[in-house]
C-alpha cells in the first residue's frame, strides 16, 4: 500500500464543546497528572531530619587574630604569615589567591 508522506496527518480528533474545556484543564497538568503547585508551599512543609537545632549551643572557642596572622583581602580567610604573598592595591594577599 502506497503512503503519501506529504499529506497532513490527524491522529486525534480536535476537541469540541465540553471536550475543549477538559483539554484546556489537562494542559495545566504536568506529566505526573498533578496540577501545578507553588514550590514555596511545598518547601515550607518539608522538614529535613535533624534540622531542629533550636536547643543546641555552639561549643567552638573563638580566638582573636594573632600577631603572626593576616586576613587575605581576596578570600577573607585568616592566614599565617608564611602564606603571605604580597600586597594587591595596598591590601594583603595570600599565596592561594595570588
TACOR-V807350 format. One record per pair of residues at least 24 apart in sequence whose C-alpha atoms are under 8 Angstrom apart, sorted by the first residue. I is the first residue (numbers start at 1). GAP is how many residues later the second one is. D is the distance in Angstrom with one decimal. If there is no record, write none. Layout:
[[I	GAP	D] [I	GAP	D]]
//
This chain:
none
//
